[in-house]
Amino acid sequence: MTKNELVERVAKKVGLTKKAAFETVNAVFGNIRDALAKGDKVVVSGFGTFKIRQRATRTGRNPQTGSSIKIAGHKLPGFTAGKALKRFIK
């Protein structure tokens, strides 16, 4: 499902115009993005949890030369599905 398809479904389900639904969807995702940027986690009951995960520094291998290289640690967004979502998908 694309973002536009999600906007259309929200507009139809809630009875909003597509413009209002588009702004609503953008507001939700924007708030999740902003919270993650601050380091907060976002818990949506019945759906799941968005949080920042930390990857540790590790040693890798350059495939061209075979030499060892150091790969710097970094942050990345993560999502863990909640119980209700897991049960619904099964």
PDB file with one MODEL, atoms N, CA, C and O in Angstrom:
MODEL        1
ATOM      1  N   MET A   1       0.843  -1.167   0.000  1.00  0.00           N
ATOM      2  CA  MET A   1       0.000   0.000   0.000  1.00  0.00           C
ATOM      3  C   MET A   1       0.894   1.238   0.000  1.00  0.00           C
ATOM      4  O   MET A   1       1.833   1.336   0.790  1.00  0.00           O
ATOM      5  N   THR A   2       0.598   2.165  -0.879  1.00  0.00           N
ATOM      6  CA  THR A   2       1.351   3.410  -0.939  1.00  0.00           C
ATOM      7  C   THR A   2       0.720   4.445  -0.013  1.00  0.00           C
ATOM      8  O   THR A   2      -0.373   4.245   0.517  1.00  0.00           O
ATOM      9  N   LYS A   3       1.423   5.538   0.166  1.00  0.00           N
ATOM     10  CA  LYS A   3       0.902   6.600   1.023  1.00  0.00           C
ATOM     11  C   LYS A   3      -0.398   7.166   0.448  1.00  0.00           C
ATOM     12  O   LYS A   3      -1.328   7.462   1.198  1.00  0.00           O
ATOM     13  N   ASN A   4      -0.467   7.318  -0.874  1.00  0.00           N
ATOM     14  CA  ASN A   4      -1.690   7.830  -1.493  1.00  0.00           C
ATOM     15  C   ASN A   4      -2.871   6.885  -1.290  1.00  0.00           C
ATOM     16  O   ASN A   4      -3.997   7.333  -1.069  1.00  0.00           O
ATOM     17  N   GLU A   5      -2.620   5.590  -1.363  1.00  0.00           N
ATOM     18  CA  GLU A   5      -3.681   4.616  -1.117  1.00  0.00           C
ATOM     19  C   GLU A   5      -4.149   4.694   0.340  1.00  0.00           C
ATOM     20  O   GLU A   5      -5.343   4.587   0.619  1.00  0.00           O
ATOM     21  N   LEU A   6      -3.210   4.880   1.256  1.00  0.00           N
ATOM     22  CA  LEU A   6      -3.559   5.032   2.666  1.00  0.00           C
ATOM     23  C   LEU A   6      -4.412   6.275   2.866  1.00  0.00           C
ATOM     24  O   LEU A   6      -5.403   6.236   3.596  1.00  0.00           O
ATOM     25  N   VAL A   7      -4.038   7.370   2.230  1.00  0.00           N
ATOM     26  CA  VAL A   7      -4.815   8.613   2.330  1.00  0.00           C
ATOM     27  C   VAL A   7      -6.225   8.397   1.812  1.00  0.00           C
ATOM     28  O   VAL A   7      -7.184   8.848   2.439  1.00  0.00           O
ATOM     29  N   GLU A   8      -6.372   7.720   0.685  1.00  0.00           N
ATOM     30  CA  GLU A   8      -7.695   7.455   0.118  1.00  0.00           C
ATOM     31  C   GLU A   8      -8.549   6.614   1.062  1.00  0.00           C
ATOM     32  O   GLU A   8      -9.736   6.889   1.242  1.00  0.00           O
ATOM     33  N   ARG A   9      -7.951   5.598   1.658  1.00  0.00           N
ATOM     34  CA  ARG A   9      -8.699   4.733   2.581  1.00  0.00           C
ATOM     35  C   ARG A   9      -9.116   5.484   3.835  1.00  0.00           C
ATOM     36  O   ARG A   9     -10.231   5.309   4.327  1.00  0.00           O
ATOM     37  N   VAL A  10      -8.215   6.324   4.356  1.00  0.00           N
ATOM     38  CA  VAL A  10      -8.553   7.118   5.542  1.00  0.00           C
ATOM     39  C   VAL A  10      -9.685   8.085   5.209  1.00  0.00           C
ATOM     40  O   VAL A  10     -10.627   8.235   5.988  1.00  0.00           O
ATOM     41  N   ALA A  11      -9.594   8.732   4.064  1.00  0.00           N
ATOM     42  CA  ALA A  11     -10.632   9.681   3.656  1.00  0.00           C
ATOM     43  C   ALA A  11     -11.987   8.994   3.543  1.00  0.00           C
ATOM     44  O   ALA A  11     -13.002   9.531   3.988  1.00  0.00           O
ATOM     45  N   LYS A  12     -12.000   7.814   2.952  1.00  0.00           N
ATOM     46  CA  LYS A  12     -13.260   7.080   2.769  1.00  0.00           C
ATOM     47  C   LYS A  12     -13.816   6.594   4.113  1.00  0.00           C
ATOM     48  O   LYS A  12     -15.011   6.723   4.379  1.00  0.00           O
ATOM     49  N   LYS A  13     -12.943   6.039   4.951  1.00  0.00           N
ATOM     50  CA  LYS A  13     -13.379   5.447   6.220  1.00  0.00           C
ATOM     51  C   LYS A  13     -13.897   6.492   7.207  1.00  0.00           C
ATOM     52  O   LYS A  13     -14.892   6.259   7.895  1.00  0.00           O
ATOM     53  N   VAL A  14     -13.226   7.642   7.279  1.00  0.00           N
ATOM     54  CA  VAL A  14     -13.557   8.647   8.272  1.00  0.00           C
ATOM     55  C   VAL A  14     -14.500   9.720   7.712  1.00  0.00           C
ATOM     56  O   VAL A  14     -15.098  10.482   8.472  1.00  0.00           O
ATOM     57  N   GLY A  15     -14.625   9.776   6.404  1.00  0.00           N
ATOM     58  CA  GLY A  15     -15.496  10.771   5.798  1.00  0.00           C
ATOM     59  C   GLY A  15     -14.850  12.131   5.657  1.00  0.00           C
ATOM     60  O   GLY A  15     -15.529  13.154   5.753  1.00  0.00           O
ATOM     61  N   LEU A  16     -13.553  12.158   5.431  1.00  0.00           N
ATOM     62  CA  LEU A  16     -12.824  13.405   5.221  1.00  0.00           C
ATOM     63  C   LEU A  16     -12.578  13.622   3.734  1.00  0.00           C
ATOM     64  O   LEU A  16     -12.710  12.704   2.925  1.00  0.00           O
ATOM     65  N   THR A  17     -12.220  14.845   3.396  1.00  0.00           N
ATOM     66  CA  THR A  17     -11.768  15.092   2.028  1.00  0.00           C
ATOM     67  C   THR A  17     -10.377  14.507   1.893  1.00  0.00           C
ATOM     68  O   THR A  17      -9.706  14.258   2.894  1.00  0.00           O
ATOM     69  N   LYS A  18      -9.938  14.283   0.657  1.00  0.00           N
ATOM     70  CA  LYS A  18      -8.594  13.725   0.462  1.00  0.00           C
ATOM     71  C   LYS A  18      -7.533  14.682   0.979  1.00  0.00           C
ATOM     72  O   LYS A  18      -6.504  14.249   1.498  1.00  0.00           O
ATOM     73  N   LYS A  19      -7.778  15.989   0.838  1.00  0.00           N
ATOM     74  CA  LYS A  19      -6.807  16.968   1.321  1.00  0.00           C
ATOM     75  C   LYS A  19      -6.684  16.889   2.842  1.00  0.00           C
ATOM     76  O   LYS A  19      -5.575  16.899   3.376  1.00  0.00           O
ATOM     77  N   ALA A  20      -7.809  16.812   3.536  1.00  0.00           N
ATOM     78  CA  ALA A  20      -7.790  16.720   5.000  1.00  0.00           C
ATOM     79  C   ALA A  20      -7.165  15.405   5.456  1.00  0.00           C
ATOM     80  O   ALA A  20      -6.417  15.379   6.434  1.00  0.00           O
ATOM     81  N   ALA A  21      -7.465  14.320   4.758  1.00  0.00           N
ATOM     82  CA  ALA A  21      -6.885  13.022   5.098  1.00  0.00           C
ATOM     83  C   ALA A  21      -5.382  13.036   4.859  1.00  0.00           C
ATOM     84  O   ALA A  21      -4.622  12.473   5.647  1.00  0.00           O
ATOM     85  N   PHE A  22      -4.947  13.680   3.771  1.00  0.00           N
ATOM     86  CA  PHE A  22      -3.512  13.784   3.466  1.00  0.00           C
ATOM     87  C   PHE A  22      -2.788  14.537   4.574  1.00  0.00           C
ATOM     88  O   PHE A  22      -1.717  14.119   5.014  1.00  0.00           O
ATOM     89  N   GLU A  23      -3.373  15.655   5.030  1.00  0.00           N
ATOM     90  CA  GLU A  23      -2.768  16.437   6.109  1.00  0.00           C
ATOM     91  C   GLU A  23      -2.740  15.643   7.407  1.00  0.00           C
ATOM     92  O   GLU A  23      -1.778  15.734   8.171  1.00  0.00           O
ATOM     93  N   THR A  24      -3.778  14.871   7.661  1.00  0.00           N
ATOM     94  CA  THR A  24      -3.842  14.057   8.871  1.00  0.00           C
ATOM     95  C   THR A  24      -2.764  12.976   8.868  1.00  0.00           C
ATOM     96  O   THR A  24      -2.054  12.792   9.857  1.00  0.00           O
ATOM     97  N   VAL A  25      -2.651  12.266   7.752  1.00  0.00           N
ATOM     98  CA  VAL A  25      -1.639  11.206   7.643  1.00  0.00           C
ATOM     99  C   VAL A  25      -0.247  11.808   7.772  1.00  0.00           C
ATOM    100  O   VAL A  25       0.603  11.251   8.467  1.00  0.00           O
ATOM    101  N   ASN A  26       0.000  12.931   7.117  1.00  0.00           N
ATOM    102  CA  ASN A  26       1.304  13.591   7.232  1.00  0.00           C
ATOM    103  C   ASN A  26       1.580  14.037   8.658  1.00  0.00           C
ATOM    104  O   ASN A  26       2.717  13.948   9.122  1.00  0.00           O
ATOM    105  N   ALA A  27       0.554  14.517   9.363  1.00  0.00           N
ATOM    106  CA  ALA A  27       0.733  14.951  10.743  1.00  0.00           C
ATOM    107  C   ALA A  27       1.104  13.775  11.644  1.00  0.00           C
ATOM    108  O   ALA A  27       1.978  13.900  12.502  1.00  0.00           O
ATOM    109  N   VAL A  28       0.447  12.643  11.451  1.00  0.00           N
ATOM    110  CA  VAL A  28       0.751  11.462  12.263  1.00  0.00           C
ATOM    111  C   VAL A  28       2.188  11.002  12.034  1.00  0.00           C
ATOM    112  O   VAL A  28       2.943  10.801  12.986  1.00  0.00           O
ATOM    113  N   PHE A  29       2.562  10.837  10.759  1.00  0.00           N
ATOM    114  CA  PHE A  29       3.918  10.380  10.472  1.00  0.00           C
ATOM    115  C   PHE A  29       4.968  11.420  10.866  1.00  0.00           C
ATOM    116  O   PHE A  29       6.067  11.067  11.294  1.00  0.00           O
ATOM    117  N   GLY A  30       4.629  12.691  10.722  1.00  0.00           N
ATOM    118  CA  GLY A  30       5.552  13.754  11.124  1.00  0.00           C
ATOM    119  C   GLY A  30       5.801  13.755  12.616  1.00  0.00           C
ATOM    120  O   GLY A  30       6.931  13.949  13.063  1.00  0.00           O
ATOM    121  N   ASN A  31       4.747  13.539  13.390  1.00  0.00           N
ATOM    122  CA  ASN A  31       4.912  13.485  14.845  1.00  0.00           C
ATOM    123  C   ASN A  31       5.715  12.271  15.277  1.00  0.00           C
ATOM    124  O   ASN A  31       6.511  12.356  16.212  1.00  0.00           O
ATOM    125  N   ILE A  32       5.516  11.147  14.611  1.00  0.00           N
ATOM    126  CA  ILE A  32       6.329   9.955  14.917  1.00  0.00           C
ATOM    127  C   ILE A  32       7.789  10.239  14.588  1.00  0.00           C
ATOM    128  O   ILE A  32       8.678   9.926  15.380  1.00  0.00           O
ATOM    129  N   ARG A  33       8.040  10.832  13.422  1.00  0.00           N
ATOM    130  CA  ARG A  33       9.408  11.161  13.007  1.00  0.00           C
ATOM    131  C   ARG A  33      10.065  12.116  13.995  1.00  0.00           C
ATOM    132  O   ARG A  33      11.214  11.910  14.384  1.00  0.00           O
ATOM    133  N   ASP A  34       9.345  13.160  14.405  1.00  0.00           N
ATOM    134  CA  ASP A  34       9.897  14.144  15.337  1.00  0.00           C
ATOM    135  C   ASP A  34      10.220  13.526  16.692  1.00  0.00           C
ATOM    136  O   ASP A  34      11.254  13.833  17.285  1.00  0.00           O
ATOM    137  N   ALA A  35       9.341  12.659  17.180  1.00  0.00           N
ATOM    138  CA  ALA A  35       9.584  12.000  18.464  1.00  0.00           C
ATOM    139  C   ALA A  35      10.818  11.107  18.382  1.00  0.00           C
ATOM    140  O   ALA A  35      11.626  11.086  19.310  1.00  0.00           O
ATOM    141  N   LEU A  36      10.972  10.372  17.288  1.00  0.00           N
ATOM    142  CA  LEU A  36      12.146   9.515  17.131  1.00  0.00           C
ATOM    143  C   LEU A  36      13.420  10.348  17.017  1.00  0.00           C
ATOM    144  O   LEU A  36      14.468   9.954  17.530  1.00  0.00           O
ATOM    145  N   ALA A  37      13.334  11.492  16.348  1.00  0.00           N
ATOM    146  CA  ALA A  37      14.503  12.362  16.206  1.00  0.00           C
ATOM    147  C   ALA A  37      14.967  12.878  17.573  1.00  0.00           C
ATOM    148  O   ALA A  37      16.162  13.098  17.774  1.00  0.00           O
ATOM    149  N   LYS A  38      14.038  13.071  18.509  1.00  0.00           N
ATOM    150  CA  LYS A  38      14.393  13.509  19.859  1.00  0.00           C
ATOM    151  C   LYS A  38      14.873  12.351  20.727  1.00  0.00           C
ATOM    152  O   LYS A  38      15.369  12.570  21.833  1.00  0.00           O
ATOM    153  N   GLY A  39      14.732  11.118  20.236  1.00  0.00           N
ATOM    154  CA  GLY A  39      15.163   9.961  21.006  1.00  0.00           C
ATOM    155  C   GLY A  39      14.042   9.306  21.794  1.00  0.00           C
ATOM    156  O   GLY A  39      14.282   8.348  22.530  1.00  0.00           O
ATOM    157  N   ASP A  40      12.828   9.806  21.652  1.00  0.00           N
ATOM    158  CA  ASP A  40      11.680   9.218  22.350  1.00  0.00           C
ATOM    159  C   ASP A  40      11.193   7.978  21.614  1.00  0.00           C
ATOM    160  O   ASP A  40      11.473   7.803  20.428  1.00  0.00           O
ATOM    161  N   LYS A  41      10.471   7.125  22.312  1.00  0.00           N
ATOM    162  CA  LYS A  41       9.820   6.016  21.640  1.00  0.00           C
ATOM    163  C   LYS A  41       8.333   6.318  21.548  1.00  0.00           C
ATOM    164  O   LYS A  41       7.776   7.020  22.392  1.00  0.00           O
ATOM    165  N   VAL A  42       7.702   5.785  20.522  1.00  0.00           N
ATOM    166  CA  VAL A  42       6.286   6.035  20.277  1.00  0.00           C
ATOM    167  C   VAL A  42       5.552   4.707  20.402  1.00  0.00           C
ATOM    168  O   VAL A  42       5.828   3.766  19.659  1.00  0.00           O
ATOM    169  N   VAL A  43       4.614   4.633  21.346  1.00  0.00           N
ATOM    170  CA  VAL A  43       3.848   3.418  21.582  1.00  0.00           C
ATOM    171  C   VAL A  43       2.424   3.660  21.117  1.00  0.00           C
ATOM    172  O   VAL A  43       1.744   4.554  21.619  1.00  0.00           O
ATOM    173  N   VAL A  44       1.972   2.861  20.154  1.00  0.00           N
ATOM    174  CA  VAL A  44       0.596   2.926  19.673  1.00  0.00           C
ATOM    175  C   VAL A  44      -0.083   1.648  20.159  1.00  0.00           C
ATOM    176  O   VAL A  44       0.158   0.565  19.626  1.00  0.00           O
ATOM    177  N   SER A  45      -0.923   1.784  21.165  1.00  0.00           N
ATOM    178  CA  SER A  45      -1.566   0.615  21.772  1.00  0.00           C
ATOM    179  C   SER A  45      -2.326  -0.181  20.722  1.00  0.00           C
ATOM    180  O   SER A  45      -3.066   0.385  19.918  1.00  0.00           O
ATOM    181  N   GLY A  46      -2.143  -1.486  20.733  1.00  0.00           N
ATOM    182  CA  GLY A  46      -2.813  -2.368  19.787  1.00  0.00           C
ATOM    183  C   GLY A  46      -2.125  -2.449  18.442  1.00  0.00           C
ATOM    184  O   GLY A  46      -2.539  -3.230  17.585  1.00  0.00           O
ATOM    185  N   PHE A  47      -1.082  -1.656  18.236  1.00  0.00           N
ATOM    186  CA  PHE A  47      -0.382  -1.670  16.947  1.00  0.00           C
ATOM    187  C   PHE A  47       1.089  -2.030  17.114  1.00  0.00           C
ATOM    188  O   PHE A  47       1.547  -3.041  16.580  1.00  0.00           O
ATOM    189  N   GLY A  48       1.830  -1.204  17.855  1.00  0.00           N
ATOM    190  CA  GLY A  48       3.237  -1.510  18.044  1.00  0.00           C
ATOM    191  C   GLY A  48       4.010  -0.333  18.608  1.00  0.00           C
ATOM    192  O   GLY A  48       3.434   0.672  19.026  1.00  0.00           O
ATOM    193  N   THR A  49       5.333  -0.480  18.610  1.00  0.00           N
ATOM    194  CA  THR A  49       6.223   0.517  19.182  1.00  0.00           C
ATOM    195  C   THR A  49       7.298   0.895  18.166  1.00  0.00           C
ATOM    196  O   THR A  49       7.954   0.034  17.580  1.00  0.00           O
ATOM    197  N   PHE A  50       7.460   2.201  17.974  1.00  0.00           N
ATOM    198  CA  PHE A  50       8.544   2.730  17.157  1.00  0.00           C
ATOM    199  C   PHE A  50       9.618   3.223  18.108  1.00  0.00           C
ATOM    200  O   PHE A  50       9.310   3.923  19.072  1.00  0.00           O
ATOM    201  N   LYS A  51      10.876   2.872  17.859  1.00  0.00           N
ATOM    202  CA  LYS A  51      11.960   3.355  18.708  1.00  0.00           C
ATOM    203  C   LYS A  51      13.263   3.380  17.926  1.00  0.00           C
ATOM    204  O   LYS A  51      13.376   2.787  16.853  1.00  0.00           O
ATOM    205  N   ILE A  52      14.244   4.079  18.486  1.00  0.00           N
ATOM    206  CA  ILE A  52      15.566   4.182  17.868  1.00  0.00           C
ATOM    207  C   ILE A  52      16.419   3.029  18.381  1.00  0.00           C
ATOM    208  O   ILE A  52      16.477   2.764  19.582  1.00  0.00           O
ATOM    209  N   ARG A  53      17.072   2.358  17.459  1.00  0.00           N
ATOM    210  CA  ARG A  53      17.982   1.269  17.828  1.00  0.00           C
ATOM    211  C   ARG A  53      19.413   1.699  17.539  1.00  0.00           C
ATOM    212  O   ARG A  53      19.668   2.450  16.597  1.00  0.00           O
ATOM    213  N   GLN A  54      20.325   1.226  18.342  1.00  0.00           N
ATOM    214  CA  GLN A  54      21.732   1.576  18.216  1.00  0.00           C
ATOM    215  C   GLN A  54      22.505   0.381  17.692  1.00  0.00           C
ATOM    216  O   GLN A  54      22.490  -0.689  18.300  1.00  0.00           O
ATOM    217  N   ARG A  55      23.184   0.559  16.560  1.00  0.00           N
ATOM    218  CA  ARG A  55      24.058  -0.501  16.042  1.00  0.00           C
ATOM    219  C   ARG A  55      25.467  -0.245  16.561  1.00  0.00           C
ATOM    220  O   ARG A  55      25.965   0.878  16.488  1.00  0.00           O
ATOM    221  N   ALA A  56      26.092  -1.260  17.071  1.00  0.00           N
ATOM    222  CA  ALA A  56      27.434  -1.135  17.641  1.00  0.00           C
ATOM    223  C   ALA A  56      28.483  -1.072  16.526  1.00  0.00           C
ATOM    224  O   ALA A  56      28.248  -1.527  15.406  1.00  0.00           O
ATOM    225  N   THR A  57      29.631  -0.505  16.855  1.00  0.00           N
ATOM    226  CA  THR A  57      30.761  -0.510  15.936  1.00  0.00           C
ATOM    227  C   THR A  57      31.218  -1.950  15.762  1.00  0.00           C
ATOM    228  O   THR A  57      31.294  -2.713  16.724  1.00  0.00           O
ATOM    229  N   ARG A  58      31.523  -2.309  14.514  1.00  0.00           N
ATOM    230  CA  ARG A  58      31.924  -3.696  14.266  1.00  0.00           C
ATOM    231  C   ARG A  58      33.002  -3.748  13.186  1.00  0.00           C
ATOM    232  O   ARG A  58      33.253  -2.766  12.487  1.00  0.00           O
ATOM    233  N   THR A  59      33.620  -4.893  13.072  1.00  0.00           N
ATOM    234  CA  THR A  59      34.649  -5.096  12.063  1.00  0.00           C
ATOM    235  C   THR A  59      34.035  -5.794  10.863  1.00  0.00           C
ATOM    236  O   THR A  59      33.359  -6.813  11.004  1.00  0.00           O
ATOM    237  N   GLY A  60      34.272  -5.244   9.690  1.00  0.00           N
ATOM    238  CA  GLY A  60      33.766  -5.837   8.458  1.00  0.00           C
ATOM    239  C   GLY A  60      34.924  -6.180   7.540  1.00  0.00           C
ATOM    240  O   GLY A  60      36.088  -6.100   7.932  1.00  0.00           O
ATOM    241  N   ARG A  61      34.592  -6.567   6.306  1.00  0.00           N
ATOM    242  CA  ARG A  61      35.629  -6.946   5.356  1.00  0.00           C
ATOM    243  C   ARG A  61      35.360  -6.247   4.038  1.00  0.00           C
ATOM    244  O   ARG A  61      34.233  -6.254   3.544  1.00  0.00           O
ATOM    245  N   ASN A  62      36.393  -5.643   3.468  1.00  0.00           N
ATOM    246  CA  ASN A  62      36.282  -5.025   2.161  1.00  0.00           C
ATOM    247  C   ASN A  62      36.255  -6.146   1.120  1.00  0.00           C
ATOM    248  O   ASN A  62      37.226  -6.895   1.013  1.00  0.00           O
ATOM    249  N   PRO A  63      35.166  -6.283   0.348  1.00  0.00           N
ATOM    250  CA  PRO A  63      35.069  -7.399  -0.584  1.00  0.00           C
ATOM    251  C   PRO A  63      36.077  -7.332  -1.746  1.00  0.00           C
ATOM    252  O   PRO A  63      36.392  -8.359  -2.346  1.00  0.00           O
ATOM    253  N   GLN A  64      36.577  -6.143  -2.061  1.00  0.00           N
ATOM    254  CA  GLN A  64      37.537  -6.028  -3.168  1.00  0.00           C
ATOM    255  C   GLN A  64      38.944  -6.435  -2.757  1.00  0.00           C
ATOM    256  O   GLN A  64      39.657  -7.100  -3.508  1.00  0.00           O
ATOM    257  N   THR A  65      39.337  -6.022  -1.544  1.00  0.00           N
ATOM    258  CA  THR A  65      40.713  -6.292  -1.119  1.00  0.00           C
ATOM    259  C   THR A  65      40.815  -7.406  -0.082  1.00  0.00           C
ATOM    260  O   THR A  65      41.881  -7.998   0.090  1.00  0.00           O
ATOM    261  N   GLY A  66      39.727  -7.691   0.602  1.00  0.00           N
ATOM    262  CA  GLY A  66      39.752  -8.711   1.637  1.00  0.00           C
ATOM    263  C   GLY A  66      40.268  -8.200   2.964  1.00  0.00           C
ATOM    264  O   GLY A  66      40.337  -8.961   3.929  1.00  0.00           O
ATOM    265  N   SER A  67      40.636  -6.917   3.039  1.00  0.00           N
ATOM    266  CA  SER A  67      41.171  -6.373   4.287  1.00  0.00           C
ATOM    267  C   SER A  67      40.044  -6.046   5.262  1.00  0.00           C
ATOM    268  O   SER A  67      38.902  -5.814   4.866  1.00  0.00           O
ATOM    269  N   SER A  68      40.395  -6.034   6.534  1.00  0.00           N
ATOM    270  CA  SER A  68      39.419  -5.716   7.566  1.00  0.00           C
ATOM    271  C   SER A  68      39.219  -4.204   7.631  1.00  0.00           C
ATOM    272  O   SER A  68      40.169  -3.432   7.507  1.00  0.00           O
ATOM    273  N   ILE A  69      37.976  -3.799   7.827  1.00  0.00           N
ATOM    274  CA  ILE A  69      37.670  -2.389   7.994  1.00  0.00           C
ATOM    275  C   ILE A  69      36.758  -2.238   9.206  1.00  0.00           C
ATOM    276  O   ILE A  69      36.050  -3.170   9.588  1.00  0.00           O
ATOM    277  N   LYS A  70      36.787  -1.062   9.797  1.00  0.00           N
ATOM    278  CA  LYS A  70      35.951  -0.786  10.957  1.00  0.00           C
ATOM    279  C   LYS A  70      34.687  -0.085  10.459  1.00  0.00           C
ATOM    280  O   LYS A  70      34.772   0.930   9.767  1.00  0.00           O
ATOM    281  N   ILE A  71      33.523  -0.619  10.805  1.00  0.00           N
ATOM    282  CA  ILE A  71      32.239  -0.031  10.432  1.00  0.00           C
ATOM    283  C   ILE A  71      31.701   0.688  11.658  1.00  0.00           C
ATOM    284  O   ILE A  71      31.471   0.077  12.702  1.00  0.00           O
ATOM    285  N   ALA A  72      31.505   1.984  11.518  1.00  0.00           N
ATOM    286  CA  ALA A  72      31.072   2.810  12.641  1.00  0.00           C
ATOM    287  C   ALA A  72      29.656   2.440  13.071  1.00  0.00           C
ATOM    288  O   ALA A  72      28.823   2.051  12.252  1.00  0.00           O
ATOM    289  N   GLY A  73      29.402   2.570  14.363  1.00  0.00           N
ATOM    290  CA  GLY A  73      28.060   2.341  14.880  1.00  0.00           C
ATOM    291  C   GLY A  73      27.153   3.493  14.476  1.00  0.00           C
ATOM    292  O   GLY A  73      27.629   4.594  14.199  1.00  0.00           O
ATOM    293  N   HIS A  74      25.858   3.246  14.442  1.00  0.00           N
ATOM    294  CA  HIS A  74      24.910   4.295  14.073  1.00  0.00           C
ATOM    295  C   HIS A  74      23.526   3.975  14.629  1.00  0.00           C
ATOM    296  O   HIS A  74      23.256   2.869  15.099  1.00  0.00           O
ATOM    297  N   LYS A  75      22.664   4.980  14.557  1.00  0.00           N
ATOM    298  CA  LYS A  75      21.289   4.817  15.010  1.00  0.00           C
ATOM    299  C   LYS A  75      20.398   4.539  13.808  1.00  0.00           C
ATOM    300  O   LYS A  75      20.663   5.018  12.705  1.00  0.00           O
ATOM    301  N   LEU A  76      19.343   3.765  14.027  1.00  0.00           N
ATOM    302  CA  LEU A  76      18.369   3.521  12.979  1.00  0.00           C
ATOM    303  C   LEU A  76      17.000   3.317  13.602  1.00  0.00           C
ATOM    304  O   LEU A  76      16.897   2.868  14.744  1.00  0.00           O
ATOM    305  N   PRO A  77      15.941   3.645  12.858  1.00  0.00           N
ATOM    306  CA  PRO A  77      14.601   3.460  13.411  1.00  0.00           C
ATOM    307  C   PRO A  77      14.221   1.985  13.420  1.00  0.00           C
ATOM    308  O   PRO A  77      14.638   1.212  12.558  1.00  0.00           O
ATOM    309  N   GLY A  78      13.424   1.617  14.408  1.00  0.00           N
ATOM    310  CA  GLY A  78      12.961   0.239  14.500  1.00  0.00           C
ATOM    311  C   GLY A  78      11.487   0.199  14.870  1.00  0.00           C
ATOM    312  O   GLY A  78      10.950   1.147  15.443  1.00  0.00           O
ATOM    313  N   PHE A  79      10.848  -0.903  14.535  1.00  0.00           N
ATOM    314  CA  PHE A  79       9.440  -1.089  14.860  1.00  0.00           C
ATOM    315  C   PHE A  79       9.256  -2.485  15.417  1.00  0.00           C
ATOM    316  O   PHE A  79       9.766  -3.460  14.864  1.00  0.00           O
ATOM    317  N   THR A  80       8.522  -2.575  16.518  1.00  0.00           N
ATOM    318  CA  THR A  80       8.160  -3.863  17.100  1.00  0.00           C
ATOM    319  C   THR A  80       6.640  -3.949  17.116  1.00  0.00           C
ATOM    320  O   THR A  80       5.968  -3.100  17.702  1.00  0.00           O
ATOM    321  N   ALA A  81       6.108  -4.970  16.473  1.00  0.00           N
ATOM    322  CA  ALA A  81       4.659  -5.138  16.412  1.00  0.00           C
ATOM    323  C   ALA A  81       4.118  -5.517  17.787  1.00  0.00           C
ATOM    324  O   ALA A  81       4.754  -6.258  18.536  1.00  0.00           O
ATOM    325  N   GLY A  82       2.933  -4.996  18.106  1.00  0.00           N
ATOM    326  CA  GLY A  82       2.276  -5.307  19.363  1.00  0.00           C
ATOM    327  C   GLY A  82       1.550  -6.643  19.302  1.00  0.00           C
ATOM    328  O   GLY A  82       1.398  -7.226  18.229  1.00  0.00           O
ATOM    329  N   LYS A  83       1.104  -7.124  20.449  1.00  0.00           N
ATOM    330  CA  LYS A  83       0.419  -8.426  20.521  1.00  0.00           C
ATOM    331  C   LYS A  83      -0.811  -8.470  19.641  1.00  0.00           C
ATOM    332  O   LYS A  83      -1.029  -9.446  18.923  1.00  0.00           O
ATOM    333  N   ALA A  84      -1.623  -7.417  19.691  1.00  0.00           N
ATOM    334  CA  ALA A  84      -2.868  -7.401  18.930  1.00  0.00           C
ATOM    335  C   ALA A  84      -2.591  -7.491  17.429  1.00  0.00           C
ATOM    336  O   ALA A  84      -3.287  -8.215  16.717  1.00  0.00           O
ATOM    337  N   LEU A  85      -1.593  -6.770  16.945  1.00  0.00           N
ATOM    338  CA  LEU A  85      -1.243  -6.815  15.514  1.00  0.00           C
ATOM    339  C   LEU A  85      -0.717  -8.192  15.124  1.00  0.00           C
ATOM    340  O   LEU A  85      -1.057  -8.708  14.059  1.00  0.00           O
ATOM    341  N   LYS A  86       0.107  -8.785  15.975  1.00  0.00           N
ATOM    342  CA  LYS A  86       0.632 -10.114  15.692  1.00  0.00           C
ATOM    343  C   LYS A  86      -0.493 -11.154  15.604  1.00  0.00           C
ATOM    344  O   LYS A  86      -0.511 -12.000  14.710  1.00  0.00           O
ATOM    345  N   ARG A  87      -1.439 -11.064  16.567  1.00  0.00           N
ATOM    346  CA  ARG A  87      -2.561 -12.011  16.541  1.00  0.00           C
ATOM    347  C   ARG A  87      -3.428 -11.807  15.314  1.00  0.00           C
ATOM    348  O   ARG A  87      -3.893 -12.782  14.723  1.00  0.00           O
ATOM    349  N   PHE A  88      -3.656 -10.565  14.918  1.00  0.00           N
ATOM    350  CA  PHE A  88      -4.497 -10.265  13.767  1.00  0.00           C
ATOM    351  C   PHE A  88      -3.897 -10.788  12.479  1.00  0.00           C
ATOM    352  O   PHE A  88      -4.628 -11.227  11.592  1.00  0.00           O
ATOM    353  N   ILE A  89      -2.579 -10.750  12.360  1.00  0.00           N
ATOM    354  CA  ILE A  89      -1.897 -11.190  11.141  1.00  0.00           C
ATOM    355  C   ILE A  89      -1.890 -12.712  11.041  1.00  0.00           C
ATOM    356  O   ILE A  89      -1.947 -13.249   9.935  1.00  0.00           O
ATOM    357  N   LYS A  90      -1.820 -13.418  12.169  1.00  0.00           N
ATOM    358  CA  LYS A  90      -1.811 -14.878  12.138  1.00  0.00           C
ATOM    359  C   LYS A  90      -3.111 -15.327  11.601  1.00  0.00           C
ATOM    360  O   LYS A  90      -3.346 -16.529  11.478  1.00  0.00           O
TER     361      LYS A  90
ENDMDL
END
